[in-house]
Amino acid sequence: PFKFKDKQVEITISIGATQFKKGDTPLSAFDRADDALYQAKNTGRDRICINK
């Protein structure tokens, strides 16, 4: 937690990532990263998930 304008603020961060593979389109890489993000959110948040 941290203070902002005299109020305590708590945040969580979920990250989804992937590697750009040979032959990928930007959309296919984005879709894999998006899937990884939702996996991070659905397994408890405050996580990093990587879709290989």
N, C-alpha and C positions, 0 to 999 in steps of 0.2 A: 504493500500500500504506500501511497505517497499523498502529500497535501497539495491541493490546488485551490487557490483563493480561500484559504482557511478551512477547506473541507477535505476530509480523507477520501481518497479515491482508490478503488481496487480494480485492477484489470486482469484479464486473462488473454493469452495469445495462443492461437492455434495456427500452425503453418503446414501447408501442403506443398510438396516440391517434387520435381521429376528432372530427369536428364533429357536433353534434346538428343534424340537418336537419329542416326543416318536414315534419311527417307521420311522423317517426320514432317508434318505440316505444323505451322504454329498452332492451329486449332487442336490437332491430336495431342500435342504436348500440353497445351492448356487444359484439355479435358482430363488427362492423367493427373495433373497437378490439382485440379479441382476435386477429383475423386479422392486424392490423398488428403486434401483439406477437410472434406466431409468425414473421412475416416478419423482424422484427428479430433474433430468436434464430437463425433458420436462415441468415441472411446474415452471421454472424460475431459476434454478440453485441456488447455495448457500443455499441448503436445506438438511435436513435429513428426509428421509422417511423410515418408518418401516412397513414391511409386516408381519402381524400377522398371 
